[in-house]
Amino acid sequence: MVLKAVCVLKGAGETTGTVHFEQENESAPVKVTGEIGGLTPDLGNVTAGADNIAKIDIKDSLIKLSGPNSIIGRTMVIHEKADDLGKGGNEESFKTGNAGGRLACGVIGITQ
């Protein structure tokens, strides 16, 4: 059974987007696709082009759409800077990855 989820991203500014998640079965990687607009080029973990849109097309074996570690109901946040993954050497790095302000967010929910 194919599992599907979606996250609609909205912010106070121009940053918006839709990210789709699809998993063929419980042991398969999750395919993540979508677009996030209103970004600046070279954001960090996702990269926006000259048109200020980041196109996402990845597969991830760590996230799941079912079970105790499911991402369903969790929040996706787009920050203004790249996440330093806690390697910035200060307290803020461990809290937010020094990723700056929040541009947009959304809750991941089940879809058809």
C-alpha positions in Angstrom: 0.0 0.0 0.0 1.4 3.4 -1.1 1.5 6.0 1.8 1.2 9.6 0.8 1.5 12.9 2.8 1.7 16.6 2.0 2.9 19.7 3.7 1.6 23.1 2.6 4.1 25.9 3.7 2.9 29.4 4.4 4.7 32.3 6.0 4.1 36.0 6.8 6.2 37.0 3.8 6.4 35.7 0.2 7.8 32.2 1.2 5.2 29.5 0.3 5.4 26.0 -1.1 4.1 22.5 -1.2 6.1 19.4 -0.3 4.8 15.9 -1.1 6.0 12.7 0.6 5.4 9.2 -0.9 6.4 5.8 0.4 5.8 2.6 -1.6 5.7 0.4 1.6 6.8 0.6 5.2 10.4 -0.4 4.4 10.9 1.7 1.3 12.6 5.1 1.3 10.3 8.2 1.2 10.3 10.2 -2.0 10.2 13.9 -1.2 9.2 16.3 -4.1 7.9 19.8 -4.3 8.6 23.5 -4.7 9.3 26.3 -2.2 9.1 29.8 -3.6 10.1 33.2 -2.3 13.6 32.1 -1.3 17.0 33.6 -2.1 19.5 31.6 -4.2 21.8 29.3 -2.2 19.7 29.1 0.9 21.5 26.1 2.3 19.9 22.6 2.8 17.6 23.4 -0.3 18.9 25.6 -3.0 16.8 28.2 -4.8 17.5 29.1 -8.4 17.6 32.5 -9.9 13.8 32.5 -10.0 13.9 32.2 -6.1 12.2 28.7 -6.3 13.8 25.6 -4.7 12.7 22.4 -6.5 12.9 19.3 -4.3 13.3 15.8 -5.6 15.1 13.5 -3.1 14.7 10.0 -1.5 15.3 9.6 2.2 15.6 6.3 4.1 15.4 7.8 7.6 12.0 9.4 7.5 8.8 7.2 7.6 5.1 7.8 6.9 3.9 5.2 9.4 4.9 3.6 12.7 6.2 5.2 15.9 8.7 7.5 14.1 6.3 8.7 11.5 6.6 12.3 10.3 2.8 12.6 10.0 1.6 15.5 12.3 5.1 16.9 12.6 6.0 20.4 11.4 8.3 21.4 8.6 10.0 24.8 9.0 11.8 26.9 6.3 14.5 29.1 7.9 16.3 32.1 6.3 19.8 30.6 6.5 21.5 27.3 6.2 21.4 25.0 9.2 24.9 24.4 10.7 23.8 21.0 12.1 24.8 22.0 15.6 28.5 22.5 14.6 28.6 26.2 15.1 30.3 26.1 18.5 27.7 28.1 20.4 24.4 27.6 22.3 22.2 28.8 19.4 23.8 26.2 17.1 22.5 23.4 19.3 19.0 24.9 19.5 18.3 26.1 16.0 21.4 25.4 14.0 22.0 29.1 13.6 19.4 29.0 10.8 18.0 32.4 11.4 14.4 33.5 11.3 11.5 31.3 10.3 10.2 32.1 6.8 7.4 29.6 6.5 6.0 26.4 8.2 3.4 23.8 7.8 2.1 20.5 9.3 2.7 17.3 7.5 -0.6 15.5 6.9 -1.9 12.4 5.2 -3.2 12.8 1.6 -4.8 10.6 -1.1 
